[in-house]
Amino acid sequence: MGASVVYFGPSTPQRGRTMTNAENTQLARAEADVNAHSATLKRELGVKDLALTQILFIVGLSWIGVAGKLGPSNMVFWLLALVLFYVPSAVVVMYLNKLMPLEGGLYQWAKLGFNQTVGFLLAWNLWLYVIALTSEVGLSVTTYLAYAIGPSAAWMTSSSWVPALASAIIVTLMVIASTIGLAVGKWVHNFGGILMLIVFGVVISLPVIGLLTGTLHEWHPFRTSMPELSLLNLNILGKMGFGALGGFEYIAILAGETKAPSRSVGRSVLIAAPIIAIMFVLGTSTVVAYVPNKDIDLVGPLPQVLRAGFAPFGIAGPLVTIAILMTMAMRIAQSSVSFTAVTRLPMVAGWDSMLPSWFSRLHKKYQTPVNSIVLVGLCSFGLSVIGSVGVGQAEAFQLLFNASGIFYALTYVVMFAIPIFGLRGISPSPPMWLKLASWSGLAMTLLYVVLSVFPIIKVDSVATFALKITGVIVVMNLVGIGILLAARRRGQ
């Protein structure tokens, strides 16, 4: 095969990765092509920006309520989820980003680890997930506003035009911010991350304040009890793994707009990972300490626990209102992270001629993919309108929204498969410890996918439910394959 050469990353040779001349030339050429396209992008993100964005994007407020429902056994579930999914996902993301620190992130890893078809379908599933997620932001904001204003605003949640108007305003603002670029967007994301830290800091400190003032008699943050082995508990474990703790790979999509991405993304994971774990574990312990198990509000555990914790001091009402408004701001910031990153996927697919070059055109002043940004905004708003008009359309929207979690999970199946089955020809191959971590993360993700397709709650027909969810996933991926085949015909 000839002499070996050392190559690490897209342009700068470093120690740590040896490949044959032929394999090195192929991969280096692909990475150099991506970096040539990325050269005009503005590098705005540093380690601090990435770490705050990781915290904002990954932490979901409802999970402390879901875990709280488990009572003392929540600690065992969190530990299992952290060991079997969270740590494996973190190390796999750091490895792949170090190997391929490229704009497009997981799309590029799948494309170079497997092939363009796998990369495109991964990006397609991630795009579908974010479109469904973003389309729901108007309804979420309307609900938060109604809670903050009080009973007189209850009509807002049953209105069809108020969520649509809220969605139009928020999506328009996200389109504008994303077009201007991360010079503005990163401050929105940083602000959301700081709010998340403040809110959870208050929640975690509540039991300490309660014990010191005598308003709380006991608090056992690390009490454990072994859960029984059941289908329900396996379902919860899968959701607390992938559902609660997934997201480290997402910010790597913006590697081409990050300063020293091969180093910065990994450092942000190392900083954010322990903070996020502490927030989930201690936040859950606060819910368990203050709210009876049967009374935990799975939709809004945060305002519920704040109301319970500060009620003895007579300031619960104003604090809960403030917390609701802060939660609303965090929800908008989370949507902005999802929106900004996913608009880069059509751009990088355009670089590879899998979509028309129209998607890759950059704004003359801001150097952002303005056409892709507008398209994602229109699709998100269109889906939000469909979801609020007519019973049939609403049911279709709900079905797509339920399937969106599986769309995202499928991208993780590919990510964990890359160190195990992909990266052929690279020497040295991924180490055995990384492959074991990948197998663990892959098993947890597949557990989530399977138990999301087959419901464990009582439904009229389990088979019908599973067929509907599976049908949506298969049909939407067939649409993606159709787009890919059309692009190849254009190329020929």
C-alpha positions in Angstrom: 0.0 0.0 0.0 3.0 2.4 0.2 4.2 4.5 3.0 1.9 5.8 5.8 1.4 9.4 6.4 0.0 11.2 9.5 -3.1 13.4 9.1 -5.4 14.9 11.7 -8.2 17.2 10.8 -9.0 19.1 7.7 -5.8 21.1 7.0 -3.1 20.9 9.8 -1.2 17.6 10.1 -0.9 16.5 13.7 0.0 13.3 15.5 -2.6 10.7 16.3 -4.1 9.4 13.1 -2.3 7.4 10.5 -3.7 6.5 7.1 -2.6 5.0 3.9 -1.8 7.4 1.0 -4.9 6.5 -0.9 -7.2 6.7 2.0 -5.6 9.9 3.2 -5.9 11.6 -0.2 -9.6 10.7 -0.4 -10.5 11.9 3.0 -8.2 14.9 2.9 -9.7 16.0 -0.4 -13.2 15.7 1.0 -12.3 17.7 4.1 -10.4 20.3 2.2 -13.4 20.9 0.0 -15.6 21.5 3.0 -13.1 23.9 4.5 -12.9 25.8 1.2 -16.6 26.4 1.3 -16.4 27.3 5.1 -13.7 29.8 4.5 -16.1 32.7 4.0 -18.1 31.9 7.1 -17.5 34.1 10.1 -16.0 32.3 13.1 -17.9 33.8 16.1 -18.2 31.0 18.7 -15.7 30.4 21.5 -15.6 27.8 24.3 -17.8 29.9 26.6 -20.4 30.4 24.0 -20.4 26.7 23.1 -20.6 25.6 26.8 -23.6 27.9 27.6 -25.3 26.7 24.4 -24.8 23.1 25.3 -26.4 23.7 28.7 -29.3 25.6 27.1 -30.0 23.0 24.4 -29.7 19.8 26.4 -31.5 20.7 29.7 -35.2 20.1 29.3 -37.2 21.5 32.2 -39.9 18.8 32.2 -37.4 16.0 32.9 -37.0 16.8 36.6 -40.8 16.2 36.9 -40.6 12.9 34.9 -37.8 11.6 37.0 -39.4 12.9 40.2 -42.4 10.6 39.5 -40.0 7.7 40.1 -39.5 8.7 43.7 -36.3 7.5 45.4 -35.5 5.2 42.5 -34.9 8.3 40.2 -31.2 8.3 41.3 -30.7 4.8 40.0 -32.3 5.8 36.7 -30.2 8.9 36.4 -27.0 6.9 37.1 -27.9 4.3 34.5 -28.7 6.9 32.0 -25.5 8.8 32.7 -23.3 5.7 32.5 -25.0 3.9 29.6 -25.8 6.9 27.3 -24.6 10.3 28.5 -20.9 9.6 29.0 -20.8 7.4 25.7 -22.4 10.2 23.7 -20.0 12.8 25.1 -16.9 10.8 24.3 -18.1 9.8 20.8 -18.9 13.4 20.0 -15.5 14.6 21.2 -13.8 11.8 19.2 -15.6 12.5 15.9 -15.4 16.2 16.2 -11.7 16.0 16.8 -11.3 13.8 13.8 -13.6 15.9 11.5 -14.1 19.4 12.9 -16.3 20.5 9.9 -19.3 22.7 9.3 -22.3 20.4 9.2 -21.1 18.4 12.1 -22.9 15.0 12.3 -23.8 15.2 8.6 -20.1 15.4 7.7 -19.2 12.6 10.1 -21.8 10.3 8.6 -20.8 11.3 5.0 -17.1 10.7 5.6 -17.6 7.8 8.0 -20.0 6.0 5.7 -21.1 7.7 2.4 -23.1 10.6 1.0 -26.4 8.8 1.1 -26.2 8.0 4.8 -25.1 11.6 5.4 -28.0 13.1 3.5 -30.6 10.9 5.1 -29.2 11.7 8.5 -29.4 15.5 7.8 -32.9 15.0 6.4 -34.1 13.3 9.6 -32.5 16.0 11.8 -34.1 18.7 9.6 -37.6 17.1 10.1 -37.1 16.9 13.8 -36.2 20.6 14.1 -39.0 21.7 11.8 -41.5 19.9 14.0 -39.9 21.2 17.2 -39.7 24.8 16.0 -43.3 24.8 14.7 -44.5 24.2 18.3 -42.8 27.3 19.8 -45.8 29.6 19.2 -48.1 27.3 21.2 -45.5 27.0 24.0 -45.0 30.8 24.3 -48.8 31.3 24.3 -49.2 28.8 27.1 -46.4 30.5 29.2 -48.0 33.9 28.7 -51.4 32.6 29.7 -49.9 31.2 32.9 -48.0 34.4 33.6 -51.0 36.7 33.1 -53.4 34.6 35.0 -56.9 33.1 34.7 -58.1 36.1 32.6 -55.8 35.0 29.8 -56.9 31.3 29.7 -58.7 32.0 26.4 -55.4 32.4 24.6 -54.5 28.7 24.8 -57.8 27.7 23.1 -57.5 30.3 20.4 -56.2 29.3 16.9 -54.9 32.7 15.9 -52.9 33.7 19.0 -50.5 30.8 18.7 -50.2 31.3 15.0 -49.5 35.0 15.5 -46.9 34.2 18.2 -45.3 31.7 15.9 -45.2 34.2 13.1 -43.5 36.8 15.3 -41.0 34.4 16.9 -40.0 32.6 13.6 -39.6 36.0 11.9 -37.3 37.2 14.7 -35.3 33.9 14.4 -35.0 34.3 10.7 -33.7 37.9 11.1 -31.2 36.9 13.9 -30.0 33.8 12.0 -29.5 35.9 8.9 -27.5 38.5 10.8 -25.4 35.6 12.1 -23.9 34.3 15.3 -22.5 37.7 16.1 -26.0 38.3 17.4 -27.3 34.8 17.8 -24.6 33.7 20.3 -25.8 36.4 22.7 -29.3 35.1 22.5 -28.1 31.6 23.2 -25.7 32.8 26.0 -28.5 34.7 27.6 -30.7 31.6 27.5 -27.9 29.5 29.0 -27.4 32.0 31.8 -31.1 32.0 32.6 -31.1 28.2 32.7 -28.2 28.3 35.2 -30.0 30.9 37.4 -33.3 29.1 37.4 -31.8 25.7 38.3 -29.5 27.4 40.8 -32.6 28.7 42.6 -34.3 25.3 42.4 -31.3 23.4 43.7 -30.8 25.9 46.6 -34.4 25.6 47.8 -33.9 22.5 50.0 -30.9 24.1 51.7 -32.9 27.3 52.4 -35.8 25.1 53.6 -33.6 23.2 56.0 -32.0 26.3 57.4 -35.3 28.1 58.0 -37.1 25.0 59.2 -39.7 25.1 56.4 -38.4 21.7 55.1 -37.9 18.9 57.5 -35.8 16.5 55.4 -34.0 16.3 52.1 -32.3 13.2 50.8 -30.8 14.1 47.4 -28.9 10.8 47.0 -31.4 8.3 48.5 -31.8 5.3 46.2 -34.1 2.4 45.9 -33.9 -0.3 43.2 -36.6 -0.1 40.6 -38.4 -3.2 39.4 -37.6 -4.5 36.0 -40.6 -3.7 33.8 -41.4 -2.5 30.3 -42.6 0.8 31.8 -39.3 1.3 33.6 -37.3 0.4 30.5 -39.3 3.0 28.6 -38.5 5.6 31.2 -34.8 4.7 31.2 -34.7 5.1 27.4 -36.4 8.5 27.6 -34.1 9.6 30.5 -31.1 8.6 28.4 -31.6 9.8 24.9 -34.6 12.0 25.6 -33.2 14.0 28.4 -29.4 13.7 27.9 -29.0 13.9 24.1 -27.7 16.9 22.3 -23.9 17.2 22.6 -23.4 16.7 18.9 -25.8 19.5 17.8 -23.5 22.4 18.3 -20.8 20.7 16.2 -23.0 21.6 13.2 -21.6 25.1 13.6 -17.9 23.9 13.6 -17.1 26.1 10.6 -18.3 29.1 12.5 -16.3 28.2 15.6 -12.8 29.4 16.6 -10.5 26.3 16.7 -13.4 23.9 16.5 -11.4 20.6 16.9 -10.4 21.9 20.4 -13.3 24.2 21.4 -16.2 21.8 20.9 -14.5 19.1 23.0 -13.7 21.6 25.8 -17.3 22.8 25.8 -18.5 19.2 26.3 -16.1 18.7 29.2 -17.3 21.9 30.9 -21.0 21.5 30.3 -21.3 17.7 30.9 -20.9 17.7 34.7 -22.9 20.9 35.2 -25.9 19.4 33.2 -25.7 16.1 35.2 -25.8 18.0 38.5 -28.7 20.2 37.3 -30.8 17.1 36.5 -29.9 15.0 39.5 -30.3 17.8 42.2 -33.2 19.4 40.4 -35.1 16.1 40.6 -34.2 15.8 44.3 -35.8 19.2 45.0 -39.0 18.1 43.2 -39.1 14.9 45.3 -38.5 16.9 48.5 -41.3 19.4 48.0 -44.0 17.8 45.8 -45.9 14.6 46.6 -45.3 12.0 43.9 -48.9 11.8 42.7 -49.1 15.6 42.5 -46.1 16.3 40.3 -46.9 18.4 37.3 -45.1 16.8 34.3 -45.8 19.8 32.1 -44.6 22.5 34.5 -42.6 21.1 37.4 -40.5 24.2 37.7 -43.1 26.7 38.6 -44.8 24.1 40.8 -41.7 23.4 42.9 -40.9 27.1 43.2 -44.4 27.8 44.4 -44.1 25.0 47.0 -40.7 26.1 48.1 -41.3 29.8 48.5 -44.9 29.6 49.7 -43.9 29.8 53.4 -42.2 33.1 52.7 -45.2 34.8 51.1 -43.3 35.5 47.8 -44.3 32.4 45.8 -46.7 34.3 43.5 -44.3 36.9 42.1 -41.4 34.4 41.9 -43.5 31.9 39.9 -44.5 34.6 37.5 -40.9 35.6 37.0 -39.9 31.9 36.6 -42.6 31.4 34.0 -41.4 34.4 32.0 -37.8 33.2 32.3 -38.8 29.8 31.1 -40.6 31.3 28.1 -37.3 33.2 27.3 -35.3 30.0 27.6 -37.8 28.1 25.3 -37.4 30.8 22.6 -33.6 30.7 23.0 -33.6 26.9 22.7 -35.6 27.2 19.5 -33.1 29.7 18.2 -30.3 27.2 18.8 -32.2 24.5 16.9 -33.2 26.8 14.1 -29.8 28.4 13.6 -27.9 25.1 13.4 -30.4 23.2 11.2 -30.4 26.0 8.6 -26.7 25.0 7.9 -27.7 21.5 6.8 -29.3 22.5 3.4 -26.2 24.7 2.9 -23.7 21.9 3.3 -25.8 19.5 1.3 -25.8 22.1 -1.5 -22.0 22.2 -1.3 -22.1 18.4 -2.1 -24.5 19.0 -5.0 -27.2 16.9 -3.2 -29.4 20.0 -3.2 -29.5 22.9 -5.6 -26.7 25.6 -5.1 -29.6 28.0 -4.3 -29.5 26.6 -0.7 -25.8 27.4 -0.3 -25.9 31.1 -1.4 -24.6 33.4 1.3 -25.9 36.8 2.3 -23.5 39.4 0.8 -23.0 41.3 4.0 -23.5 38.7 6.8 -22.1 35.6 5.0 -25.0 33.4 6.2 -27.1 30.9 4.1 -30.1 33.3 3.8 -32.1 31.1 1.3 -31.8 28.1 3.6 -32.8 30.2 6.6 -35.9 31.6 5.0 -36.9 28.1 3.8 -36.6 26.6 7.3 -38.6 29.6 8.7 -41.4 29.1 6.2 -41.6 25.4 6.8 -41.7 25.8 10.5 -44.4 28.4 10.4 -46.4 26.4 7.8 -46.4 23.3 10.0 -47.5 25.4 13.0 -50.5 26.7 11.1 -51.4 23.2 9.9 -51.3 22.0 13.5 -53.9 24.6 14.6 -56.5 24.4 11.8 -59.0 21.6 11.6 -59.2 18.4 13.5 -57.7 16.1 10.8 -54.8 18.4 10.3 -54.2 18.7 14.0 -54.1 14.9 14.3 -51.7 14.7 11.4 -49.5 17.3 13.1 -49.6 15.5 16.4 -48.5 12.3 14.7 -45.6 14.0 13.0 -44.6 15.7 16.3 -44.6 12.3 18.1 -42.5 10.8 15.4 -40.0 13.7 15.5 -38.3 12.2 18.5 -37.6 9.1 16.5 -36.3 11.2 13.6 -33.7 12.7 16.0 -33.0 9.3 17.5 -32.2 7.8 14.1 -29.4 10.4 13.7 -27.9 9.0 17.0 -28.1 5.5 15.7 -25.9 6.6 12.8 -23.5 8.6 15.1 -22.9 5.6 17.4 -22.5 3.3 14.4 -19.7 5.4 12.9 -16.9 4.2 15.3 -18.2 0.6 15.2 -19.0 0.1 11.5 -17.7 3.2 9.7 -14.3 4.9 9.2 -13.0 2.0 7.1 -9.4 2.3 6.2 -8.4 4.7 9.0 -5.4 3.5 11.0 -5.3 3.3 13.9 -9.0 2.4 14.0 -11.2 3.7 16.8 -10.0 2.2 20.1 -11.9 -0.6 21.7 -13.1 1.5 24.7 -14.7 3.9 22.2 -16.4 1.1 20.4 -17.7 -0.3 23.7 -19.1 3.2 24.5 -20.6 3.4 21.1 -22.4 0.0 21.6 -23.8 1.2 24.9 -25.1 4.5 23.4 -26.5 2.6 20.4 -28.4 0.1 22.6 -29.9 2.9 24.7 -30.9 4.8 21.5 -32.5 1.7 20.0 -34.4 1.1 23.2 -35.8 4.6 22.9 -36.8 4.1 19.3 -38.4 0.7 19.8 -40.4 1.7 22.8 -41.5 4.9 21.1 -42.9 2.9 18.2 -44.7 0.4 20.4 -46.6 2.2 23.1 -46.8 0.6 26.6 -49.8 2.7 27.6 -53.3 1.6 26.8 -54.4 2.5 23.3 -57.3 1.2 21.1 -54.9 -0.7 18.9 -51.2 -1.1 19.6 -50.6 -2.3 16.1 -52.4 0.6 14.5 -50.5 3.1 16.6 -47.2 1.5 15.7 -48.1 1.4 12.0 -49.0 5.1 12.0 -45.7 6.1 13.6 -43.7 3.8 11.5 -45.6 4.9 8.4 -44.8 8.6 9.0 -41.1 7.8 9.5 -40.9 5.5 6.4 -42.9 7.9 4.2 -40.9 11.0 5.2 -37.6 9.1 4.6 -38.9 8.0 1.2 -39.4 11.7 0.4 -35.8 12.3 1.4 -34.6 9.5 -0.8 -36.7 11.0 -3.7 -35.0 14.3 -3.2 -31.6 12.6 -3.2 -32.3 10.6 -6.4 -33.5 13.8 -8.1 -30.3 15.5 -7.2 -28.3 12.7 -8.6 -30.3 12.8 -11.9 -29.5 16.5 -12.1 -25.8 15.8 -11.6 -25.8 13.2 -14.3 
